[in-house]
């Protein structure tokens, strides 16, 4: 993986993240996938037992400070 430190919001856009991910080799992408999967399972081992997740009904409103 290419190491780079940035403090720019420009590097946090979905497009920038997609470009970063596309710059990885297949092996690096798989390593990242395994790392994320391990992180999820370490923090929530019961996630594999969740079956038949239901979609949220209704609307969601996001509030922000004016």
Secondary structure, 3 states (H helix, E strand, C coil): CCCCCCCCHHHHCHHHHHHHHHCCCHHHHHHHHHHHHHHHHHHCHHHHHCCCCCCCCCCCCCCCCC
